[in-house]
Amino acid sequence: MEQIVIDKLHDILSSDRIFTDKADLYAYGFDASIHHATPDIVVKPKSSEEVEEIVKIANEYGVPVVARGAGTALCGQAVPIHGGILLDMTGMNKIKEIRVEDLYCVVEPGVIYAKLNEALAKYGFFFPPTPGSGDVCTIGGMIAVNASGMRAIKYGATRDYVLGLEIVFPYGRVRFGSKTLKNSAGYQVERLIVGSEGTLGIITEATLRISPLPEKRAVALASFNDVVKAGEGVAAIIASGMIPSALEIMDKVCIEAVKKAMGIDLPDAEALLLIEVDGKAGEVRESIEKVAKILEGKASQIEFTDDEERMAELWRGRKGVLPSLSRYGEDMVSVSLADDMSVPISKVPYAIKEFQEIAKKYGIIVGTYGHAGDGNLHTKVLINPKSPDAWQRAEKAVDKIYKAVNRLGGIASGEHGIGITKAPWINGDIETMERIKAAIDPKNIMNPGKMEQWRKSIIAYLRYR
Ligand SMILES: Cc1cc2nc3c(=O)[nH]c(=O)nc-3n(C[C@H](O)[C@H](O)[C@H](O)COP(=O)(O)OP(=O)(O)OC[C@H]3O[C@@H](n4cnc5c(N)ncnc54)[C@H](O)[C@@H]3O)c2cc1C
């Protein structure tokens, strides 16, 4: 990077918010994906004005800019593969406004999801998307990836809550959307930014819709001796017209991994469904009784609980699947490949069966869990990351998995996004995406080379040596 760019950055930010030390740069080169690349410089802006000035300099000198929230992205979205400036957005972490009477809040992009919900809970409200990484991930990262989680079946994804955004594009700072719940006043560019993964502009402020917290929750844990039966259970619950607040599935590999790594009391089964209902106390009781009736004869065992401690333990087990998988076998880690496909709800059990067959054929282990209620599955590939042969087999298996997903009418990502790792299977017309990108970012400085621009094998820029 040219010295003049570094000098100009020093004119904008104090030195304690500029990082050029080798170790810092190396550490900032990771997200939670299989990829790694080192930025030339890291800066930590504190205001929209600073972001605007930084981006202006980057645009003038054609330097790549990659925004980074908490770095929990699973597909390499926050990895600066072409070097350049990494913007650490965690310094912009103010909750600017909470207006429950108008059902919105205004936040800076570096606010952590759980912190926002702590603040909203004091008013009896919450911001519902609930990603598994919610204790650490930022609102900016969630918007940029359209994150969601186990409550999406009832409450939707981040995009459903974005009312307005302030964005810094290469040509300047602009605002789209509003603080109103309805808006038919022009292009909804704020929607275009949702899921754009930092490839168009930097989000510097967000106005988000909020929801009242439910009064009560209850959970049913149903065990199945066949994954297809579990899938039939899911389809029957959805077809009954009830919308649970969560409907999660875990296959045998995941159940065993959680039991082994976390010591959580789960039944031995081929598949588990974790079903949560929420609402007023009376409604919750009625809904959970309905679940019991629907699953009668399908599940081999059902546990019901509204005990806060047991519910917290079960959710801890579900959220712990991902780290637990890395402790499943000797010399094996869970790598984020093919980790987030979405299929029509009724196709979930067939998808899981196909994934298991593909894994067997290519000699790898695939654990599958996820949001069965909305058809969004998380397969985790377990391999020895030091074995080039294992990577090759995994890449072939991943391609077969996505082909199966397409055959079943699904898409590559339901919530984790595209980045590098899912780029070959991106959904939609690439030429249109490139036209939008070129119109907003003609010098291609915003997170270049990702999504529709990635053309190579996904086994690239590996974090593993
Ligand atoms: C254990 C674990 C569990 C997870 N569970 C879920 C889950 O249930 N659901 C889910 O959806 N995801 C999940 N994820 C993936 C990830 O946590 C989410 O995508 C999250 O929203 C990313 O937020 P972040 O702050 O870490 O963003 P980062 O990883 O830092 O960045 C993600 C992308 O957003 C861009 N970005 C960040 N901030 C801005 C900004 N201000 N302006 C423009 N672009 C920006 C980055 O450039 C990058 O492209 C999980 C990850 C882990 C490690």
The ligand as a Gaussian input file, in Angstrom:
#p B3LYP/6-31G(d) Opt

LIG

0 1
 C      -20.642000     -20.416000      16.280000
 C      -21.317000     -19.651000      15.164000
 C      -22.695000     -19.712000      15.041000
 C      -23.322000     -18.996000      14.006000
 N      -24.681000     -19.064000      13.923000
 C      -25.315000     -18.343000      12.981000
 C      -26.736000     -18.384000      12.897000
 O      -27.424000     -19.053000      13.650000
 N      -27.311000     -17.630000      11.942000
 C      -26.589000     -16.847000      11.081000
 O      -27.193000     -16.176000      10.249000
 N      -25.254000     -16.816000      11.127000
 C      -24.595000     -17.525000      12.056000
 N      -23.229000     -17.491000      12.105000
 C      -22.500000     -16.690000      11.109000
 C      -22.203000     -15.248000      11.568000
 O      -22.099000     -15.213000      12.956000
 C      -23.267000     -14.259000      11.162000
 O      -23.278000     -14.162000       9.760000
 C      -23.063000     -12.859000      11.748000
 O      -24.163000     -12.076000      11.412000
 C      -21.807000     -12.140000      11.287000
 O      -21.653000     -10.977000      12.094000
 P      -20.206000     -10.392000      12.403000
 O      -20.364000      -9.156000      13.199000
 O      -19.340000     -11.423000      12.999000
 O      -19.735000     -10.030000      10.931000
 P      -18.319000     -10.294000      10.248000
 O      -18.015000     -11.737000      10.253000
 O      -17.312000      -9.403000      10.827000
 O      -18.644000      -9.811000       8.772000
 C      -19.577000     -10.500000       7.987000
 C      -19.777000      -9.747000       6.672000
 O      -20.400000      -8.509000       6.949000
 C      -19.638000      -7.428000       6.438000
 N      -19.805000      -6.329000       7.379000
 C      -19.582000      -6.310000       8.710000
 N      -19.890000      -5.098000       9.212000
 C      -20.298000      -4.344000       8.173000
 C      -20.715000      -2.998000       8.033000
 N      -20.810000      -2.176000       9.065000
 N      -21.040000      -2.557000       6.790000
 C      -20.952000      -3.354000       5.705000
 N      -20.555000      -4.632000       5.769000
 C      -20.239000      -5.120000       6.991000
 C      -18.225000      -7.969000       6.345000
 O      -17.478000      -7.281000       5.363000
 C      -18.482000      -9.392000       5.933000
 O      -18.729000      -9.448000       4.557000
 C      -22.561000     -18.211000      13.097000
 C      -21.175000     -18.159000      13.244000
 C      -20.554000     -18.875000      14.256000
 C      -19.068000     -18.784000      14.371000

